[in-house]
């Protein structure tokens, strides 16, 4: 995988996946409950270079996994041309090619 940029949910950071960061992963954290309240579980997405850094918090695990699926789709996208026999008579043909395009994913608000 080549470089891909991911903007944090709070829009304050831009990470380069494929450079220093090698992993995007789901994690849940259960916050301690105050007396008389239920503990609250939060669902988060982290980016990692060996140390986890949170890039988004969402309502459910399923939403986190949907977002990771979206990141995966963006990370494998290329500009592809099937080629052409030439636009004008006598013009050289263009062979098929795939080119790397800038890939940026912005973490959604919800």
C-alpha positions in Angstrom: 0.0 0.0 0.0 1.3 3.4 -0.8 0.7 6.6 1.2 -2.8 7.6 2.3 -3.8 10.6 4.4 -6.4 10.4 7.2 -7.8 13.5 8.8 -8.8 13.1 12.4 -12.4 13.5 13.5 -11.7 16.8 15.3 -9.9 18.0 12.1 -6.8 19.0 14.1 -4.5 16.3 12.7 -3.5 14.7 9.4 -1.9 11.3 9.5 0.0 9.6 6.8 -0.8 5.9 6.7 1.9 4.0 5.0 4.6 6.3 6.3 5.1 6.3 10.0 1.7 4.8 10.7 1.0 1.1 9.8 -2.3 0.2 11.3 -5.9 1.5 11.7 -7.9 -0.4 14.3 -11.0 -0.6 16.3 -11.0 -0.5 20.1 -13.6 0.0 22.9 -13.0 1.7 26.2 -15.3 1.3 29.2 -15.4 4.4 31.4 -15.8 4.0 35.1 -19.3 4.8 36.3 -20.1 7.3 39.0 -22.0 6.1 41.9 -25.5 5.0 40.9 -24.7 5.1 37.1 -23.9 2.4 34.6 -20.4 2.2 33.1 -20.3 3.6 29.6 -18.6 1.9 26.7 -17.2 4.1 23.9 -16.2 2.9 20.5 -13.1 4.3 18.9 -10.8 4.1 15.9 -7.1 4.3 16.5 -4.1 4.7 14.2 -0.9 3.1 15.3 2.8 3.2 14.8 3.3 1.0 17.8 1.5 3.5 20.1 -2.3 3.9 19.7 -3.6 7.4 18.9 -7.3 8.0 18.7 -8.6 9.4 15.5 -12.4 9.1 16.0 -15.1 8.1 18.5 -18.5 6.7 17.4 -21.8 5.4 18.9 -21.3 1.7 18.0 -18.7 -0.9 17.0 -20.6 -1.5 13.8 -20.2 2.2 12.8 -16.4 2.0 13.5 -16.1 -1.1 11.3 -18.1 0.7 8.5 -15.6 3.5 8.7 -12.6 1.1 8.6 -14.2 -0.4 5.5 -14.5 3.0 3.9 -10.8 3.7 4.7 -9.9 0.3 3.0 -11.8 1.3 -0.2 -10.1 4.6 -0.4 -6.6 3.0 0.2 -6.8 0.7 -2.8 -8.2 3.2 -5.3 -6.1 4.1 -8.4 -6.7 6.1 -11.6 -7.0 3.5 -14.4 -7.1 3.9 -18.1 -7.8 1.1 -20.5 -5.7 2.7 -23.1 -6.7 3.9 -26.6 -5.8 3.2 -30.2 -4.9 6.9 -30.6 -7.1 10.0 -30.8 -6.1 11.1 -34.3 -5.2 9.2 -37.4 -1.5 8.4 -37.2 -1.3 9.3 -33.5 0.4 6.7 -31.3 -1.7 4.4 -29.2 -1.8 4.7 -25.4 -1.2 1.5 -23.5 -3.4 0.7 -20.4 -2.1 2.1 -17.2 -2.9 2.6 -13.5 -1.6 5.7 -11.7 -1.4 6.4 -8.0 -3.7 9.3 -7.0 -3.6 11.3 -3.8 -5.8 9.4 -1.2 -7.3 11.4 1.6 -10.0 10.1 4.0 -11.7 12.5 6.5 -13.1 10.9 9.6 -16.9 11.6 9.7 -18.5 13.4 12.6 -20.9 10.6 13.4 
